[in-house]
Amino acid sequence: MFHLGWIVWPYVIYPRLTAALGQETLAYAVVHLGIRTTFWIAPVWFYLRCVDRVDPLEYLKLKHHVGRGFLVGIAATALNVAG
């Protein structure tokens, strides 16, 4: 289902999305991120939660060192903007 859905994206969904919303609008960005989240993150979250029966955030080690990760992200963003 994943591969079928991701094949449908460039041939069916993407042309209609760009025609309806344009490529440089906030609505396009929100819908695009929503579609990517649905296809890439939701299946992993569902699998970890329902099949493995573990807490996805704990299993993926995303609960610890949140502050440090935020500071590293801010620093990387600053370097990117400066570049």
C-alpha positions, 0 to 999 in steps of 0.5 A: 500500500505504501509503494502504491500510494507513493507512486500515485503521488507524482502522477495523480495527487501532485499535479492536482494539488499544484493546479489547485493551490499553486506551489508557493502558497502556505496552503500548499505547504501545509497539505504537502507536509500533511501528505508526507506525514501520512505516508512516512510517519503514520505507518511507523507510528502505527506499527510501533504502537499496535504491532510492537506495543511500545511507546513510539517516542520512547522506542525512537529515543525522542523523549530524552535530551529534548532541550539539547536537540532544540539548541543543536537545531537552532545552531544548525539553522543559524549556520544555514542562514549565515551561509 
